[in-house]
Amino acid sequence: MRDITTLNRLLTVRQNFVANVSHELRTPLAVIQGYMETITSEEEDSEMRLALTSRLVNPLSRMQSLVNDLLLLTRLESTESEDHASQVELASVVRNAVAGLGDLNDARQRVQISSEGDVHITGSVSELHSLCVNLISNALRYSSEGQPVEVSVQRTEDSVRLAVRDYGVGIAPEHLERLTERFYRVDMADSRTLGGTGLGLAIVKHVLRRHNSALQIESELGQGSVFSCEFAPSEASTSESAASAAAPSEKL
Ligand code: ADP
């Protein structure tokens, strides 16, 4: 006798995943195909062809984001990180992530970063960069233009805490538990219009797992959300913890 319950469950998870990926790719592919048929039709003049060609950018970049996120997720699930032992100053990872978002959703204007104490941790810069990009871009996308997004990196007595707060749509309690599942979205149409792949929080969960941490979510519908996590301080900074924890707040 063999227990095949786990095996069956894994097979179902895999089947669902493949079905989801196929579905996510099929929609932009259908859009591209539709435009291509008109672009290559002999009836259209060159001005119209040019206009239609520019409309290919959106579905193409959606497919590109999806493939990039899938590759990253696969890597996070299946490999050891090469640069996992780096000393990382978390506040500078946050700053780089915001700079990388550029003018997307007015990131530079809306994100306020504050850092307090020695915020060095041991980990992978590239993975922590992905973590910050996903949390911050979600906060920007699920709140309105002009609303601030507050990112704080704080040294507490025995940890370094990263928190991303927004004042946007918020999340009803019944969704919280499933948010980090691949392709789980509260509102499919919203996520798609806002350019989401549905994989951001799954990536966040794996990055945190690889850093011995976990995602905490506090949210109130219509009021906004706080996504936070805690890391062990790097050994180099532990010895200086008392002094660092007492350091004055620095507005970046
Ligand atoms: P997506 O690409 O759809 O944003 P994520 O995995 O990043 O995928 O997030 C999953 C879902 O969690 C989103 O579709 C959205 O419903 C919800 N969500 C994530 N971040 C926020 C946030 N800051 N405020 C409200 N809802 C959020």
py3Dmol code that shows the C-alpha trace and the ligand (Angstrom):
import py3Dmol

protein = """\
ATOM      1  CA  MET A   1       0.000   0.000   0.000  1.00  0.00           C
ATOM      2  CA  ARG A   2       1.294   3.454  -0.882  1.00  0.00           C
ATOM      3  CA  ASP A   3      -0.048   6.782   0.188  1.00  0.00           C
ATOM      4  CA  ILE A   4      -0.798   8.528  -3.093  1.00  0.00           C
ATOM      5  CA  THR A   5      -2.731  11.463  -1.620  1.00  0.00           C
ATOM      6  CA  THR A   6       0.296  13.762  -1.669  1.00  0.00           C
ATOM      7  CA  LEU A   7       1.244  12.646  -5.161  1.00  0.00           C
ATOM      8  CA  ASN A   8      -2.287  13.282  -6.434  1.00  0.00           C
ATOM      9  CA  ARG A   9      -2.328  16.696  -4.808  1.00  0.00           C
ATOM     10  CA  LEU A  10       0.985  17.634  -6.423  1.00  0.00           C
ATOM     11  CA  LEU A  11      -0.284  16.478  -9.819  1.00  0.00           C
ATOM     12  CA  THR A  12      -3.403  18.614  -9.437  1.00  0.00           C
ATOM     13  CA  VAL A  13      -1.299  21.636  -8.416  1.00  0.00           C
ATOM     14  CA  ARG A  14       0.882  21.132 -11.496  1.00  0.00           C
ATOM     15  CA  GLN A  15      -2.094  20.732 -13.816  1.00  0.00           C
ATOM     16  CA  ASN A  16      -3.705  23.883 -12.440  1.00  0.00           C
ATOM     17  CA  PHE A  17      -0.454  25.776 -12.817  1.00  0.00           C
ATOM     18  CA  VAL A  18      -0.012  24.769 -16.465  1.00  0.00           C
ATOM     19  CA  ALA A  19      -3.665  25.640 -17.153  1.00  0.00           C
ATOM     20  CA  ASN A  20      -3.185  29.056 -15.533  1.00  0.00           C
ATOM     21  CA  VAL A  21       0.002  29.837 -17.450  1.00  0.00           C
ATOM     22  CA  SER A  22      -1.608  28.797 -20.746  1.00  0.00           C
ATOM     23  CA  HIS A  23      -4.621  30.957 -20.011  1.00  0.00           C
ATOM     24  CA  GLU A  24      -2.467  33.968 -19.077  1.00  0.00           C
ATOM     25  CA  LEU A  25      -0.486  33.664 -22.315  1.00  0.00           C
ATOM     26  CA  ARG A  26      -3.479  32.993 -24.518  1.00  0.00           C
ATOM     27  CA  THR A  27      -5.152  36.356 -23.897  1.00  0.00           C
ATOM     28  CA  PRO A  28      -2.286  38.634 -25.048  1.00  0.00           C
ATOM     29  CA  LEU A  29      -1.501  36.186 -27.863  1.00  0.00           C
ATOM     30  CA  ALA A  30      -5.075  36.468 -29.138  1.00  0.00           C
ATOM     31  CA  VAL A  31      -4.806  40.278 -29.047  1.00  0.00           C
ATOM     32  CA  ILE A  32      -1.527  40.194 -30.993  1.00  0.00           C
ATOM     33  CA  GLN A  33      -2.986  37.785 -33.526  1.00  0.00           C
ATOM     34  CA  GLY A  34      -6.014  40.042 -34.037  1.00  0.00           C
ATOM     35  CA  TYR A  35      -3.844  43.106 -34.707  1.00  0.00           C
ATOM     36  CA  MET A  36      -1.484  41.175 -36.960  1.00  0.00           C
ATOM     37  CA  GLU A  37      -4.357  40.041 -39.164  1.00  0.00           C
ATOM     38  CA  THR A  38      -5.383  43.656 -39.751  1.00  0.00           C
ATOM     39  CA  ILE A  39      -1.794  44.903 -40.102  1.00  0.00           C
ATOM     40  CA  THR A  40      -1.020  42.356 -42.817  1.00  0.00           C
ATOM     41  CA  SER A  41      -4.304  42.863 -44.625  1.00  0.00           C
ATOM     42  CA  GLU A  42      -3.817  44.589 -47.963  1.00  0.00           C
ATOM     43  CA  GLU A  43      -6.773  46.890 -47.392  1.00  0.00           C
ATOM     44  CA  GLU A  44      -5.109  48.906 -44.634  1.00  0.00           C
ATOM     45  CA  ASP A  45      -3.047  52.014 -45.447  1.00  0.00           C
ATOM     46  CA  SER A  46       0.402  52.519 -43.959  1.00  0.00           C
ATOM     47  CA  GLU A  47      -0.773  55.065 -41.370  1.00  0.00           C
ATOM     48  CA  MET A  48      -3.293  52.618 -39.930  1.00  0.00           C
ATOM     49  CA  ARG A  49      -0.679  49.839 -39.956  1.00  0.00           C
ATOM     50  CA  LEU A  50       1.703  52.000 -37.990  1.00  0.00           C
ATOM     51  CA  ALA A  51      -0.998  52.869 -35.451  1.00  0.00           C
ATOM     52  CA  LEU A  52      -1.894  49.215 -35.016  1.00  0.00           C
ATOM     53  CA  THR A  53       1.741  48.177 -34.669  1.00  0.00           C
ATOM     54  CA  SER A  54       2.141  50.467 -31.656  1.00  0.00           C
ATOM     55  CA  ARG A  55      -0.760  48.640 -30.001  1.00  0.00           C
ATOM     56  CA  LEU A  56       1.304  45.469 -29.954  1.00  0.00           C
ATOM     57  CA  VAL A  57       3.536  46.912 -27.251  1.00  0.00           C
ATOM     58  CA  ASN A  58       1.086  46.297 -24.395  1.00  0.00           C
ATOM     59  CA  PRO A  59       0.285  42.619 -24.956  1.00  0.00           C
ATOM     60  CA  LEU A  60       3.923  41.923 -25.787  1.00  0.00           C
ATOM     61  CA  SER A  61       5.212  43.511 -22.588  1.00  0.00           C
ATOM     62  CA  ARG A  62       2.545  41.639 -20.630  1.00  0.00           C
ATOM     63  CA  MET A  63       3.833  38.355 -22.030  1.00  0.00           C
ATOM     64  CA  GLN A  64       7.391  39.397 -21.299  1.00  0.00           C
ATOM     65  CA  SER A  65       6.583  40.233 -17.652  1.00  0.00           C
ATOM     66  CA  LEU A  66       4.815  36.917 -17.245  1.00  0.00           C
ATOM     67  CA  VAL A  67       7.707  34.907 -18.676  1.00  0.00           C
ATOM     68  CA  ASN A  68      10.229  36.864 -16.561  1.00  0.00           C
ATOM     69  CA  ASP A  69       8.205  36.250 -13.386  1.00  0.00           C
ATOM     70  CA  LEU A  70       7.784  32.562 -14.213  1.00  0.00           C
ATOM     71  CA  LEU A  71      11.526  32.137 -14.725  1.00  0.00           C
ATOM     72  CA  LEU A  72      12.303  33.952 -11.486  1.00  0.00           C
ATOM     73  CA  LEU A  73       9.765  31.909  -9.552  1.00  0.00           C
ATOM     74  CA  THR A  74      11.137  28.634 -10.936  1.00  0.00           C
ATOM     75  CA  ARG A  75      14.653  29.682  -9.977  1.00  0.00           C
ATOM     76  CA  LEU A  76      13.554  30.630  -6.468  1.00  0.00           C
ATOM     77  CA  GLU A  77      11.782  27.302  -6.014  1.00  0.00           C
ATOM     78  CA  SER A  78      14.456  25.051  -7.379  1.00  0.00           C
ATOM     79  CA  THR A  79      17.937  26.452  -6.853  1.00  0.00           C
ATOM     80  CA  GLU A  80      20.254  27.636  -4.156  1.00  0.00           C
ATOM     81  CA  SER A  81      21.079  31.321  -4.416  1.00  0.00           C
ATOM     82  CA  GLU A  82      24.645  32.118  -5.388  1.00  0.00           C
ATOM     83  CA  ASP A  83      24.902  35.414  -3.595  1.00  0.00           C
ATOM     84  CA  HIS A  84      23.009  34.512  -0.464  1.00  0.00           C
ATOM     85  CA  ALA A  85      25.759  35.404   1.937  1.00  0.00           C
ATOM     86  CA  SER A  86      26.171  39.055   0.992  1.00  0.00           C
ATOM     87  CA  GLN A  87      25.970  41.814   3.569  1.00  0.00           C
ATOM     88  CA  VAL A  88      23.018  43.858   2.398  1.00  0.00           C
ATOM     89  CA  GLU A  89      22.050  47.333   3.510  1.00  0.00           C
ATOM     90  CA  LEU A  90      18.295  46.996   3.126  1.00  0.00           C
ATOM     91  CA  ALA A  91      17.524  50.710   2.810  1.00  0.00           C
ATOM     92  CA  SER A  92      19.743  51.024  -0.256  1.00  0.00           C
ATOM     93  CA  VAL A  93      17.990  48.037  -1.846  1.00  0.00           C
ATOM     94  CA  VAL A  94      14.699  49.892  -1.293  1.00  0.00           C
ATOM     95  CA  ARG A  95      16.131  53.088  -2.832  1.00  0.00           C
ATOM     96  CA  ASN A  96      17.379  51.186  -5.899  1.00  0.00           C
ATOM     97  CA  ALA A  97      14.042  49.438  -6.307  1.00  0.00           C
ATOM     98  CA  VAL A  98      12.198  52.778  -6.287  1.00  0.00           C
ATOM     99  CA  ALA A  99      14.724  54.322  -8.686  1.00  0.00           C
ATOM    100  CA  GLY A 100      14.240  51.317 -10.995  1.00  0.00           C
ATOM    101  CA  LEU A 101      10.477  51.847 -11.016  1.00  0.00           C
ATOM    102  CA  GLY A 102      11.212  55.344 -12.354  1.00  0.00           C
ATOM    103  CA  ASP A 103       8.084  57.196 -13.337  1.00  0.00           C
ATOM    104  CA  LEU A 104       5.875  54.116 -13.327  1.00  0.00           C
ATOM    105  CA  ASN A 105       2.802  55.001 -11.269  1.00  0.00           C
ATOM    106  CA  ASP A 106       4.655  58.183 -10.203  1.00  0.00           C
ATOM    107  CA  ALA A 107       6.905  56.035  -8.022  1.00  0.00           C
ATOM    108  CA  ARG A 108       9.509  58.728  -7.412  1.00  0.00           C
ATOM    109  CA  GLN A 109       6.940  61.275  -6.284  1.00  0.00           C
ATOM    110  CA  ARG A 110       4.778  58.966  -4.191  1.00  0.00           C
ATOM    111  CA  VAL A 111       7.175  56.678  -2.340  1.00  0.00           C
ATOM    112  CA  GLN A 112       8.513  57.976   0.967  1.00  0.00           C
ATOM    113  CA  ILE A 113      11.374  55.977   2.423  1.00  0.00           C
ATOM    114  CA  SER A 114      12.510  56.124   6.014  1.00  0.00           C
ATOM    115  CA  SER A 115      15.312  54.184   7.614  1.00  0.00           C
ATOM    116  CA  GLU A 116      16.217  53.844  11.261  1.00  0.00           C
ATOM    117  CA  GLY A 117      19.278  52.245  12.814  1.00  0.00           C
ATOM    118  CA  ASP A 118      21.697  49.718  11.308  1.00  0.00           C
ATOM    119  CA  VAL A 119      19.680  47.847   8.706  1.00  0.00           C
ATOM    120  CA  HIS A 120      22.290  45.401   7.405  1.00  0.00           C
ATOM    121  CA  ILE A 121      21.112  41.847   6.846  1.00  0.00           C
ATOM    122  CA  THR A 122      22.677  38.770   5.272  1.00  0.00           C
ATOM    123  CA  GLY A 123      21.087  37.688   2.017  1.00  0.00           C
ATOM    124  CA  SER A 124      20.826  38.004  -1.721  1.00  0.00           C
ATOM    125  CA  VAL A 125      20.762  41.537  -3.137  1.00  0.00           C
ATOM    126  CA  SER A 126      19.001  40.488  -6.333  1.00  0.00           C
ATOM    127  CA  GLU A 127      16.299  38.516  -4.519  1.00  0.00           C
ATOM    128  CA  LEU A 128      15.714  41.307  -2.011  1.00  0.00           C
ATOM    129  CA  HIS A 129      15.520  43.739  -4.932  1.00  0.00           C
ATOM    130  CA  SER A 130      12.715  41.622  -6.480  1.00  0.00           C
ATOM    131  CA  LEU A 131      10.953  41.507  -3.117  1.00  0.00           C
ATOM    132  CA  CYS A 132      11.007  45.313  -2.787  1.00  0.00           C
ATOM    133  CA  VAL A 133       9.990  45.921  -6.413  1.00  0.00           C
ATOM    134  CA  ASN A 134       6.976  43.629  -6.047  1.00  0.00           C
ATOM    135  CA  LEU A 135       5.752  45.013  -2.725  1.00  0.00           C
ATOM    136  CA  ILE A 136       6.276  48.648  -3.693  1.00  0.00           C
ATOM    137  CA  SER A 137       4.777  48.338  -7.172  1.00  0.00           C
ATOM    138  CA  ASN A 138       1.731  46.583  -5.701  1.00  0.00           C
ATOM    139  CA  ALA A 139       1.310  49.383  -3.158  1.00  0.00           C
ATOM    140  CA  LEU A 140       1.492  51.949  -5.972  1.00  0.00           C
ATOM    141  CA  ARG A 141      -0.860  50.051  -8.270  1.00  0.00           C
ATOM    142  CA  TYR A 142      -3.536  49.223  -5.697  1.00  0.00           C
ATOM    143  CA  SER A 143      -3.847  52.826  -4.517  1.00  0.00           C
ATOM    144  CA  SER A 144      -4.737  55.986  -6.359  1.00  0.00           C
ATOM    145  CA  GLU A 145      -2.531  58.566  -7.998  1.00  0.00           C
ATOM    146  CA  GLY A 146      -1.351  61.105  -5.502  1.00  0.00           C
ATOM    147  CA  GLN A 147      -1.636  58.779  -2.504  1.00  0.00           C
ATOM    148  CA  PRO A 148       1.668  58.192  -0.722  1.00  0.00           C
ATOM    149  CA  VAL A 149       3.337  54.826  -0.251  1.00  0.00           C
ATOM    150  CA  GLU A 150       5.457  54.653   2.890  1.00  0.00           C
ATOM    151  CA  VAL A 151       8.372  52.256   3.064  1.00  0.00           C
ATOM    152  CA  SER A 152      10.154  51.911   6.370  1.00  0.00           C
ATOM    153  CA  VAL A 153      13.277  49.933   7.189  1.00  0.00           C
ATOM    154  CA  GLN A 154      13.757  49.780  10.889  1.00  0.00           C
ATOM    155  CA  ARG A 155      16.220  48.186  13.246  1.00  0.00           C
ATOM    156  CA  THR A 156      14.390  46.812  16.278  1.00  0.00           C
ATOM    157  CA  GLU A 157      16.014  45.121  19.256  1.00  0.00           C
ATOM    158  CA  ASP A 158      16.572  41.775  17.546  1.00  0.00           C
ATOM    159  CA  SER A 159      15.474  42.199  13.948  1.00  0.00           C
ATOM    160  CA  VAL A 160      15.387  44.403  10.875  1.00  0.00           C
ATOM    161  CA  ARG A 161      11.807  45.166   9.844  1.00  0.00           C
ATOM    162  CA  LEU A 162      10.713  46.170   6.352  1.00  0.00           C
ATOM    163  CA  ALA A 163       7.185  47.549   5.975  1.00  0.00           C
ATOM    164  CA  VAL A 164       5.381  48.877   2.908  1.00  0.00           C
ATOM    165  CA  ARG A 165       2.211  50.829   3.671  1.00  0.00           C
ATOM    166  CA  ASP A 166      -0.357  52.101   1.212  1.00  0.00           C
ATOM    167  CA  TYR A 167      -3.653  53.932   1.603  1.00  0.00           C
ATOM    168  CA  GLY A 168      -5.385  52.214  -1.284  1.00  0.00           C
ATOM    169  CA  VAL A 169      -8.159  49.714  -1.938  1.00  0.00           C
ATOM    170  CA  GLY A 170      -7.278  47.360   0.912  1.00  0.00           C
ATOM    171  CA  ILE A 171      -8.084  43.639   1.045  1.00  0.00           C
ATOM    172  CA  ALA A 172     -11.039  41.854   2.667  1.00  0.00           C
ATOM    173  CA  PRO A 173      -9.965  39.385   5.409  1.00  0.00           C
ATOM    174  CA  GLU A 174     -11.167  36.264   3.553  1.00  0.00           C
ATOM    175  CA  HIS A 175      -8.558  36.791   0.804  1.00  0.00           C
ATOM    176  CA  LEU A 176      -5.511  37.334   2.999  1.00  0.00           C
ATOM    177  CA  GLU A 177      -4.583  33.688   3.444  1.00  0.00           C
ATOM    178  CA  ARG A 178      -4.507  32.933  -0.285  1.00  0.00           C
ATOM    179  CA  LEU A 179      -2.804  36.092  -1.600  1.00  0.00           C
ATOM    180  CA  THR A 180       0.635  34.501  -2.005  1.00  0.00           C
ATOM    181  CA  GLU A 181      -0.699  31.601  -4.109  1.00  0.00           C
ATOM    182  CA  ARG A 182       0.416  31.721  -7.712  1.00  0.00           C
ATOM    183  CA  PHE A 183      -2.179  33.545  -9.870  1.00  0.00           C
ATOM    184  CA  TYR A 184      -4.523  34.247  -6.965  1.00  0.00           C
ATOM    185  CA  ARG A 185      -6.080  37.686  -7.396  1.00  0.00           C
ATOM    186  CA  VAL A 186      -8.832  39.443  -5.482  1.00  0.00           C
ATOM    187  CA  ASP A 187     -10.085  40.992  -8.705  1.00  0.00           C
ATOM    188  CA  MET A 188      -8.883  39.477 -11.963  1.00  0.00           C
ATOM    189  CA  ALA A 189      -9.922  42.433 -14.123  1.00  0.00           C
ATOM    190  CA  ASP A 190      -8.256  44.963 -11.801  1.00  0.00           C
ATOM    191  CA  SER A 191      -5.003  43.055 -11.688  1.00  0.00           C
ATOM    192  CA  ARG A 192      -4.872  42.676 -15.483  1.00  0.00           C
ATOM    193  CA  THR A 193      -5.690  46.321 -16.201  1.00  0.00           C
ATOM    194  CA  LEU A 194      -3.038  47.378 -13.722  1.00  0.00           C
ATOM    195  CA  GLY A 195      -0.465  45.202 -15.474  1.00  0.00           C
ATOM    196  CA  GLY A 196      -0.089  42.458 -12.865  1.00  0.00           C
ATOM    197  CA  THR A 197       1.095  38.928 -13.602  1.00  0.00           C
ATOM    198  CA  GLY A 198      -0.505  37.358 -10.518  1.00  0.00           C
ATOM    199  CA  LEU A 199       2.921  36.057  -9.458  1.00  0.00           C
ATOM    200  CA  GLY A 200       4.317  38.997  -7.484  1.00  0.00           C
ATOM    201  CA  LEU A 201       3.392  37.841  -3.999  1.00  0.00           C
ATOM    202  CA  ALA A 202       4.346  34.224  -4.769  1.00  0.00           C
ATOM    203  CA  ILE A 203       7.818  35.575  -5.621  1.00  0.00           C
ATOM    204  CA  VAL A 204       7.805  37.589  -2.391  1.00  0.00           C
ATOM    205  CA  LYS A 205       6.870  34.504  -0.360  1.00  0.00           C
ATOM    206  CA  HIS A 206       9.734  32.450  -1.825  1.00  0.00           C
ATOM    207  CA  VAL A 207      12.318  35.190  -1.398  1.00  0.00           C
ATOM    208  CA  LEU A 208      11.284  35.523   2.241  1.00  0.00           C
ATOM    209  CA  ARG A 209      11.376  31.778   2.807  1.00  0.00           C
ATOM    210  CA  ARG A 210      14.931  31.752   1.465  1.00  0.00           C
ATOM    211  CA  HIS A 211      15.790  34.470   3.992  1.00  0.00           C
ATOM    212  CA  ASN A 212      14.137  32.649   6.909  1.00  0.00           C
ATOM    213  CA  SER A 213      11.356  35.181   7.028  1.00  0.00           C
ATOM    214  CA  ALA A 214       7.636  35.323   6.242  1.00  0.00           C
ATOM    215  CA  LEU A 215       5.187  37.867   4.894  1.00  0.00           C
ATOM    216  CA  GLN A 216       2.751  39.581   7.244  1.00  0.00           C
ATOM    217  CA  ILE A 217      -0.251  41.398   5.854  1.00  0.00           C
ATOM    218  CA  GLU A 218      -2.510  43.814   7.697  1.00  0.00           C
ATOM    219  CA  SER A 219      -5.266  45.333   5.668  1.00  0.00           C
ATOM    220  CA  GLU A 220      -8.590  47.061   5.869  1.00  0.00           C
ATOM    221  CA  LEU A 221     -10.951  47.302   2.937  1.00  0.00           C
ATOM    222  CA  GLY A 222     -10.994  50.826   1.564  1.00  0.00           C
ATOM    223  CA  GLN A 223      -8.319  52.000   3.978  1.00  0.00           C
ATOM    224  CA  GLY A 224      -5.097  50.413   2.724  1.00  0.00           C
ATOM    225  CA  SER A 225      -2.579  47.734   3.618  1.00  0.00           C
ATOM    226  CA  VAL A 226       0.735  47.109   5.314  1.00  0.00           C
ATOM    227  CA  PHE A 227       2.931  44.322   3.940  1.00  0.00           C
ATOM    228  CA  SER A 228       5.834  43.635   6.289  1.00  0.00           C
ATOM    229  CA  CYS A 229       8.553  41.144   7.142  1.00  0.00           C
ATOM    230  CA  GLU A 230      11.415  40.773   9.590  1.00  0.00           C
ATOM    231  CA  PHE A 231      14.989  39.619   9.055  1.00  0.00           C
ATOM    232  CA  ALA A 232      17.776  38.620  11.374  1.00  0.00           C
ATOM    233  CA  PRO A 233      20.332  41.443  11.487  1.00  0.00           C
ATOM    234  CA  SER A 234      23.655  40.568   9.884  1.00  0.00           C
ATOM    235  CA  GLU A 235      26.267  39.283  12.310  1.00  0.00           C
ATOM    236  CA  ALA A 236      28.540  42.230  11.642  1.00  0.00           C
ATOM    237  CA  SER A 237      25.882  44.616  12.854  1.00  0.00           C
ATOM    238  CA  THR A 238      24.634  42.524  15.783  1.00  0.00           C
ATOM    239  CA  SER A 239      27.507  43.622  17.969  1.00  0.00           C
ATOM    240  CA  GLU A 240      26.583  47.229  17.317  1.00  0.00           C
ATOM    241  CA  SER A 241      22.866  46.643  17.770  1.00  0.00           C
ATOM    242  CA  ALA A 242      22.362  48.677  20.926  1.00  0.00           C
ATOM    243  CA  ALA A 243      23.997  51.763  19.471  1.00  0.00           C
ATOM    244  CA  SER A 244      22.290  51.371  16.087  1.00  0.00           C
ATOM    245  CA  ALA A 245      18.827  50.802  17.477  1.00  0.00           C
ATOM    246  CA  ALA A 246      19.140  54.084  19.328  1.00  0.00           C
ATOM    247  CA  ALA A 247      20.300  55.988  16.230  1.00  0.00           C
ATOM    248  CA  PRO A 248      18.015  58.859  15.205  1.00  0.00           C
ATOM    249  CA  SER A 249      15.558  58.395  12.376  1.00  0.00           C
ATOM    250  CA  GLU A 250      16.954  59.311   8.974  1.00  0.00           C
ATOM    251  CA  LYS A 251      14.615  60.494   6.218  1.00  0.00           C
ATOM    252  CA  LEU A 252      16.103  59.262   2.921  1.00  0.00           C
TER     253      LEU A 252
END
"""
ligand_1 = """\
27
ADP
P -0.782 40.919 -9.233
O 0.184 40.840 -10.342
O -2.172 40.526 -9.622
O -0.726 42.215 -8.507
P 0.333 39.713 -6.837
O 0.753 38.307 -6.594
O 1.369 40.769 -6.713
O -0.346 39.720 -8.268
O -0.845 40.035 -5.847
C -1.944 39.144 -5.753
C -3.222 39.904 -5.468
O -3.148 40.480 -4.160
C -3.477 41.074 -6.415
O -4.130 40.661 -7.599
C -4.362 41.975 -5.551
O -5.699 41.504 -5.609
C -3.842 41.717 -4.146
N -2.885 42.752 -3.679
C -1.532 42.701 -3.672
N -0.989 43.807 -3.134
C -2.024 44.590 -2.792
C -2.133 45.881 -2.167
N -1.054 46.590 -1.792
N -3.386 46.370 -1.943
C -4.486 45.675 -2.296
N -4.459 44.452 -2.890
C -3.241 43.921 -3.131
"""
view = py3Dmol.view(width=600, height=400)
view.addModel(protein, "pdb")
view.setStyle({"model": 0}, {"cartoon": {"style": "trace"}})
view.addModel(ligand_1, "xyz")
view.setStyle({"model": 1}, {"stick": {}})
view.zoomTo()
view.show()
